[in-house]
Amino acid sequence: MSNKKLLSSLCYFSIFFAPLLLPAIIYFVTDEFEVRRHAKKSLISHIIPMALLIAGFIILSFSIFSFNTQSVMSSDGNFMFWGIVPFLFIALYSALFFVVLIWNVYQGIKVLK
């Protein structure tokens, strides 16, 4: 097994122990084109859930400070969208993170073969 394959797959598997740090270090340190390409792809796949998390915190803080989130229905019987936003965000983030996790594991195994 070559060092190029090992470093490339380690970039993908770093989602378990150093998601942003290891691919960034490998991208800037190595001179191999193939390793840099895999480091860049894995770094982007690690940034996507992080960006969604930051956007979600902004949206959730807006929903918490602007509207009553105690119930989904208001006192006059109207549906309150901001009451369900935290649950929608958690579901969306969980699904996206699971897809990114599976994709990184698949790519890491594919590079090792």
GROMACS elastic network, one bead per residue, 0.5 to 0.9 nm:
[ bonds ]
;  ai    aj funct       b0    kb
    1     4     6  0.84729   500
    1     5     6  0.69486   500
    1     6     6  0.72781   500
    1   112     6  0.80131   500
    2     5     6  0.55060   500
    2     6     6  0.64510   500
    2     7     6  0.88117   500
    3     7     6  0.60151   500
    3     8     6  0.83787   500
    4     7     6  0.53452   500
    4     8     6  0.60460   500
    4     9     6  0.85891   500
    4    32     6  0.76696   500
    4    34     6  0.74276   500
    4    35     6  0.59559   500
    5     8     6  0.51043   500
    5     9     6  0.60878   500
    5    10     6  0.83980   500
    5    34     6  0.87774   500
    5    35     6  0.75968   500
    5   111     6  0.61049   500
    5   112     6  0.58021   500
    5   113     6  0.85973   500
    6     9     6  0.53222   500
    6    10     6  0.59958   500
    6    11     6  0.87051   500
    6   111     6  0.81567   500
    6   112     6  0.68193   500
    7    11     6  0.63210   500
    7    26     6  0.77573   500
    7    35     6  0.67091   500
    7    38     6  0.88570   500
    7    39     6  0.84886   500
    8    11     6  0.53337   500
    8    12     6  0.70099   500
    8    23     6  0.88172   500
    8    26     6  0.87765   500
    8    34     6  0.78037   500
    8    35     6  0.51794   500
    8    36     6  0.79799   500
    8    37     6  0.84592   500
    8    38     6  0.55380   500
    8    39     6  0.64241   500
    8    42     6  0.89178   500
    8   108     6  0.73766   500
    8   111     6  0.68991   500
    8   112     6  0.82912   500
    9    12     6  0.52575   500
    9    13     6  0.62464   500
    9    14     6  0.85629   500
    9    35     6  0.89507   500
    9    38     6  0.79134   500
    9    39     6  0.88167   500
    9   104     6  0.88983   500
    9   105     6  0.87187   500
    9   107     6  0.73168   500
    9   109     6  0.69246   500
    9   110     6  0.81663   500
    9   111     6  0.57668   500
    9   112     6  0.62997   500
   10    14     6  0.58605   500
   10    22     6  0.83497   500
   10    23     6  0.82842   500
   10    39     6  0.88974   500
   10   108     6  0.70028   500
   11    14     6  0.52959   500
   11    15     6  0.78439   500
   11    19     6  0.82757   500
   11    22     6  0.64769   500
   11    23     6  0.50480   500
   11    24     6  0.88381   500
   11    26     6  0.77066   500
   11    35     6  0.88148   500
   11    38     6  0.71338   500
   11    39     6  0.56094   500
   11    40     6  0.88659   500
   11    41     6  0.89174   500
   11    42     6  0.61054   500
   11    43     6  0.78326   500
   11   104     6  0.87951   500
   11   108     6  0.77230   500
   12    15     6  0.63486   500
   12    16     6  0.89346   500
   12    19     6  0.84535   500
   12    23     6  0.79190   500
   12    38     6  0.78806   500
   12    39     6  0.76498   500
   12    41     6  0.85103   500
   12    42     6  0.53880   500
   12    43     6  0.82911   500
   12    45     6  0.87770   500
   12    46     6  0.88604   500
   12   103     6  0.87607   500
   12   104     6  0.50523   500
   12   105     6  0.65993   500
   12   106     6  0.86889   500
   12   107     6  0.67230   500
   12   108     6  0.52038   500
   12   109     6  0.89108   500
   13    16     6  0.62032   500
   13    17     6  0.79393   500
   13    18     6  0.88303   500
   13    19     6  0.83852   500
   13    42     6  0.88669   500
   13   104     6  0.65559   500
   13   105     6  0.62483   500
   13   107     6  0.87969   500
   13   108     6  0.61548   500
   13   109     6  0.89425   500
   14    17     6  0.52456   500
   14    18     6  0.51118   500
   14    19     6  0.52065   500
   14    20     6  0.80652   500
   14    21     6  0.85405   500
   14    22     6  0.65993   500
   14    23     6  0.75273   500
   14    42     6  0.86980   500
   14   104     6  0.88129   500
   15    18     6  0.59958   500
   15    20     6  0.78519   500
   15    42     6  0.85555   500
   15    46     6  0.69180   500
   15   101     6  0.72391   500
   15   104     6  0.74341   500
   15   105     6  0.87054   500
   16    19     6  0.67443   500
   16   101     6  0.87123   500
   17    22     6  0.88578   500
   18    21     6  0.55051   500
   18    22     6  0.57708   500
   18    23     6  0.83262   500
   19    22     6  0.66117   500
   19    23     6  0.73282   500
   19    42     6  0.86149   500
   19    43     6  0.75782   500
   19    46     6  0.59200   500
   19    47     6  0.84545   500
   20    23     6  0.60948   500
   20    24     6  0.63111   500
   20    25     6  0.87848   500
   20    42     6  0.87650   500
   20    43     6  0.61935   500
   20    44     6  0.89704   500
   20    46     6  0.62801   500
   20    47     6  0.72450   500
   21    24     6  0.53824   500
   21    25     6  0.61986   500
   21    26     6  0.87070   500
   21    43     6  0.86919   500
   22    25     6  0.51619   500
   22    26     6  0.61230   500
   22    27     6  0.84628   500
   22    39     6  0.85583   500
   22    43     6  0.86572   500
   23    26     6  0.51068   500
   23    27     6  0.59070   500
   23    28     6  0.86306   500
   23    36     6  0.87506   500
   23    38     6  0.85068   500
   23    40     6  0.70698   500
   23    41     6  0.89105   500
   23    42     6  0.66780   500
   23    43     6  0.56091   500
   24    27     6  0.50650   500
   24    28     6  0.63147   500
   24    29     6  0.85622   500
   24    39     6  0.70457   500
   24    40     6  0.77218   500
   24    43     6  0.67051   500
   25    28     6  0.53758   500
   25    29     6  0.59824   500
   25    30     6  0.84374   500
   25    39     6  0.88235   500
   26    29     6  0.51578   500
   26    30     6  0.57791   500
   26    35     6  0.78840   500
   26    36     6  0.72266   500
   26    39     6  0.65503   500
   27    30     6  0.60058   500
   27    31     6  0.83453   500
   27    35     6  0.74504   500
   27    37     6  0.80418   500
   27    38     6  0.85215   500
   27    39     6  0.54537   500
   27    40     6  0.66200   500
   27    43     6  0.88618   500
   28    31     6  0.81605   500
   28    36     6  0.79470   500
   29    36     6  0.89543   500
   30    33     6  0.82851   500
   30    35     6  0.72293   500
   30    36     6  0.68130   500
   31    34     6  0.89759   500
   31    35     6  0.79716   500
   31    36     6  0.73506   500
   32    35     6  0.54422   500
   32    36     6  0.62151   500
   32    37     6  0.86743   500
   33    36     6  0.51603   500
   33    37     6  0.61306   500
   33    38     6  0.87744   500
   34    37     6  0.51395   500
   34    38     6  0.64092   500
   34    39     6  0.86266   500
   35    38     6  0.52448   500
   35    39     6  0.60545   500
   35    40     6  0.85714   500
   36    40     6  0.60387   500
   36    41     6  0.85840   500
   37    40     6  0.52118   500
   37    41     6  0.62872   500
   37    42     6  0.86887   500
   38    41     6  0.50831   500
   38    42     6  0.60920   500
   38    43     6  0.84181   500
   38   111     6  0.89614   500
   39    42     6  0.52111   500
   39    43     6  0.59723   500
   39    44     6  0.85955   500
   40    43     6  0.50443   500
   40    44     6  0.61951   500
   40    45     6  0.86073   500
   41    44     6  0.52626   500
   41    45     6  0.62684   500
   41    46     6  0.87170   500
   42    46     6  0.61517   500
   42    47     6  0.86333   500
   42   104     6  0.71381   500
   42   107     6  0.88857   500
   43    46     6  0.50485   500
   43    47     6  0.61833   500
   43    48     6  0.88349   500
   44    47     6  0.50428   500
   44    48     6  0.63408   500
   45    48     6  0.55295   500
   45    49     6  0.75924   500
   45   100     6  0.65583   500
   45   101     6  0.89171   500
   45   103     6  0.86170   500
   45   104     6  0.77193   500
   46    49     6  0.63541   500
   46    50     6  0.69425   500
   46   100     6  0.77281   500
   46   101     6  0.89636   500
   46   104     6  0.88880   500
   47    50     6  0.50503   500
   47    51     6  0.60731   500
   47    52     6  0.86289   500
   48    51     6  0.52646   500
   48    52     6  0.63325   500
   48    53     6  0.86627   500
   48    96     6  0.88357   500
   48    97     6  0.88543   500
   48   100     6  0.84954   500
   49    52     6  0.50330   500
   49    53     6  0.60530   500
   49    54     6  0.87094   500
   49    93     6  0.73116   500
   49    96     6  0.69793   500
   49    97     6  0.61207   500
   49   100     6  0.78644   500
   50    53     6  0.50183   500
   50    54     6  0.63534   500
   50    55     6  0.87001   500
   51    54     6  0.52089   500
   51    55     6  0.62171   500
   51    56     6  0.84514   500
   52    55     6  0.50670   500
   52    56     6  0.58774   500
   52    57     6  0.85613   500
   52    93     6  0.72162   500
   53    57     6  0.62071   500
   53    58     6  0.87136   500
   53    93     6  0.73260   500
   54    57     6  0.52143   500
   54    58     6  0.64472   500
   54    59     6  0.87897   500
   55    58     6  0.51645   500
   55    59     6  0.62733   500
   55    60     6  0.85716   500
   56    59     6  0.50305   500
   56    60     6  0.58909   500
   56    61     6  0.83659   500
   56    86     6  0.85978   500
   56    89     6  0.66377   500
   56    90     6  0.88129   500
   56    93     6  0.84797   500
   57    61     6  0.59025   500
   57    62     6  0.84180   500
   58    61     6  0.52316   500
   58    62     6  0.62518   500
   58    63     6  0.87137   500
   59    62     6  0.50967   500
   59    63     6  0.62427   500
   59    64     6  0.86881   500
   59    85     6  0.83527   500
   59    86     6  0.87107   500
   59    89     6  0.89509   500
   60    64     6  0.60665   500
   60    65     6  0.85512   500
   60    82     6  0.87254   500
   60    85     6  0.72413   500
   60    86     6  0.62520   500
   60    89     6  0.82588   500
   61    64     6  0.50848   500
   61    65     6  0.60468   500
   61    66     6  0.82435   500
   62    65     6  0.54073   500
   62    66     6  0.57367   500
   62    67     6  0.80506   500
   62    82     6  0.89914   500
   63    66     6  0.53640   500
   63    67     6  0.56757   500
   63    68     6  0.79767   500
   63    69     6  0.74179   500
   63    82     6  0.55755   500
   63    83     6  0.76276   500
   63    85     6  0.74297   500
   63    86     6  0.81898   500
   64    67     6  0.59572   500
   64    68     6  0.69808   500
   64    69     6  0.64651   500
   64    82     6  0.81265   500
   64    83     6  0.86334   500
   65    68     6  0.80110   500
   66    82     6  0.87557   500
   67    80     6  0.87251   500
   67    82     6  0.66345   500
   67    83     6  0.77403   500
   68    71     6  0.74095   500
   68    74     6  0.85852   500
   68    80     6  0.85566   500
   68    82     6  0.77811   500
   68    83     6  0.69421   500
   69    72     6  0.71309   500
   69    80     6  0.82487   500
   69    82     6  0.65450   500
   69    84     6  0.77165   500
   69    85     6  0.89241   500
   69    86     6  0.89788   500
   70    73     6  0.88885   500
   70    83     6  0.67573   500
   71    74     6  0.69116   500
   71    80     6  0.77549   500
   71    83     6  0.59616   500
   71    84     6  0.82997   500
   72    78     6  0.87185   500
   72    79     6  0.61942   500
   72    80     6  0.52221   500
   72    81     6  0.71102   500
   72    82     6  0.78434   500
   72    84     6  0.61979   500
   73    76     6  0.79672   500
   73    77     6  0.58029   500
   73    78     6  0.57451   500
   73    80     6  0.54788   500
   73    81     6  0.87172   500
   73    83     6  0.79806   500
   74    77     6  0.53415   500
   74    78     6  0.54392   500
   74    79     6  0.63681   500
   74    80     6  0.61676   500
   75    78     6  0.74787   500
   79    83     6  0.86567   500
   80    83     6  0.55589   500
   80    84     6  0.74100   500
   81    84     6  0.56880   500
   81    85     6  0.65689   500
   82    85     6  0.50974   500
   82    86     6  0.78347   500
   83    86     6  0.72411   500
   83    87     6  0.84625   500
   84    87     6  0.55322   500
   84    88     6  0.63924   500
   84    89     6  0.87949   500
   85    88     6  0.50600   500
   85    89     6  0.60619   500
   85    90     6  0.86109   500
   86    89     6  0.51150   500
   86    90     6  0.62026   500
   86    91     6  0.86834   500
   87    90     6  0.51638   500
   87    91     6  0.62412   500
   87    92     6  0.85957   500
   88    91     6  0.51947   500
   88    92     6  0.60847   500
   88    93     6  0.84959   500
   89    92     6  0.50884   500
   89    93     6  0.59109   500
   89    94     6  0.83352   500
   90    93     6  0.52187   500
   90    94     6  0.59547   500
   90    95     6  0.85237   500
   91    94     6  0.52236   500
   91    95     6  0.61827   500
   91    96     6  0.86307   500
   92    95     6  0.52600   500
   92    96     6  0.61655   500
   92    97     6  0.85675   500
   93    96     6  0.51346   500
   93    97     6  0.59823   500
   93    98     6  0.84556   500
   94    97     6  0.52063   500
   94    98     6  0.60936   500
   94    99     6  0.86426   500
   95    98     6  0.51879   500
   95    99     6  0.62647   500
   95   100     6  0.87026   500
   96    99     6  0.51435   500
   96   100     6  0.61752   500
   96   101     6  0.85293   500
   97   100     6  0.50805   500
   97   101     6  0.59928   500
   97   102     6  0.85846   500
   98   101     6  0.50509   500
   98   102     6  0.61821   500
   98   103     6  0.85114   500
   99   102     6  0.52279   500
   99   103     6  0.60426   500
   99   104     6  0.86082   500
  100   103     6  0.50066   500
  100   104     6  0.61096   500
  100   105     6  0.86318   500
  101   104     6  0.52581   500
  101   105     6  0.63129   500
  101   106     6  0.86219   500
  102   105     6  0.52014   500
  102   106     6  0.60720   500
  102   107     6  0.85728   500
  103   106     6  0.50883   500
  103   107     6  0.60819   500
  103   108     6  0.85099   500
  104   107     6  0.51230   500
  104   108     6  0.60055   500
  104   109     6  0.85827   500
  105   108     6  0.50950   500
  105   109     6  0.62250   500
  105   110     6  0.85019   500
  106   109     6  0.52923   500
  106   110     6  0.60368   500
  106   111     6  0.86552   500
  107   111     6  0.61089   500
  107   112     6  0.86420   500
  108   111     6  0.52994   500
  108   112     6  0.64251   500
  109   112     6  0.51363   500
  109   113     6  0.65111   500
  110   113     6  0.54390   500
